[in-house]
Structure formats: C-alpha cells, structure tokens
Amino acid sequence: MSRLPELERAQLPAAAQAVYDEILASRKGNLSGPFRVWLHSPEWARRAARLGEFARYLTRLPLRQSELAILVTARGQRCPTEWAIHAPIARQAGLEAEIVDALARDEKPAFSSPQDEALYDFCAELNATKTVGEATLARLIARFDAATAVEVTGLVGYYTLVAMTLNVFDVRPGE
C-alpha cells in the first residue's frame, strides 16, 4: 500500500478531476505507477504526465530502445516497481530476453548492436555517476545524434523522477 491514500476521481475538486481525466485518456485508461501519487498535486501531475508522454513515446528512440533506457534506470535507481512495470513492456517491444535477464542480474548485457551498447553505457554511467564522460557522450552522439543524446538524458531524468516517486511513496506493482 502506498504511503499516501489513493485518490479516486470523485474525491477530487473539479479542476483536479479534469487533470485526472486528461491523464487517464493519455495513458489509455491506466493510472498505475506514480500518477495517483502525483494527483495529490494536480498541476504537478498534469505537467509530469505531459513530460512523461514525450519521454516515453515521442523521442527519436524506438520503443525497444526507450525501454532499454528505462530498465537501466529502474535498476540504477533500485526501483522494483518501475522494473516490474517496464520489463514486460520491454519484452513486448522486442528487447531480447537475454538483455532483460542480464539487466535483472545487474550485469552488462552482451549486445549485438553497437547502438544498443552505446545507449546502455550512456544510461548506466549516467545513473551510476550522475554524469557521463566525454568518450561515453561522444559514442552516443556518433551512434545516434546530439538531439537523441539530449532526449535520452531527459528520458533517464524523467524515469529517475518516476523511480523516486515510487520508492518514496512505496508504490507497489499493480497499485
């Protein structure tokens, strides 16, 4: 059970109900993860949901690679709920089982794609050190481009926010 009470739509003032409806519609009827916590601050929830929509669905990365970055962040932030939500999505998006399994063991996967490996190295280093070295950044830019490097940094930042919310408020999978 979360450390905050779960807010139902009927409990919210009218303006917050509009935020609730907006988030619910944008997430195909799903308010799992941090959203019920964020609804305690409706404007925060609205803005975070919009950023999350971009981070998850609208970056230059295909969903498979976005999910790789999210899983690396879930492990780096030690967030079992984020992992539980995104590991199945990553598999459905085509991320190889061997990669997901290695990440679950906190091991660097054996990548067949130099692009995937550059993405992994960037995300792992960013999560571990809160920055990346010149060589790591240069390799990511060489495999993708500068705009993608900016977006990946933001994606890791957004999912760090999600992980912190889930961890602080003790949100469990399925809540």
ZILIN-V860465 format. One record per pair of residues at least 6 apart in sequence whose C-alpha atoms are under 6 Angstrom apart, sorted by the first residue. I is the first residue (numbers start at 1). J is the second residue. D is the distance in Angstrom with one decimal. If there is no record, write none. Layout:
I,J,D + I,J,D
//
This chain:
2,169,5.5 + 2,170,5.0 + 2,171,4.7 + 3,169,4.9 + 3,170,6.0 + 9,17,5.8 + 16,42,5.5 + 19,46,6.0 + 24,30,5.9 + 34,166,5.9 + 38,45,4.8 + 39,45,5.4 + 55,155,5.1 + 64,93,4.9 + 64,94,5.8 + 64,95,5.5 + 67,90,5.1 + 74,82,5.6 + 74,83,5.4 + 76,127,5.4 + 79,163,5.6 + 81,172,5.6 + 81,173,5.1 + 99,109,5.2 + 102,109,5.2 + 111,117,5.8 + 115,143,5.5 + 118,140,5.4 + 122,136,5.9 + 125,132,5.8 + 126,132,5.5
//
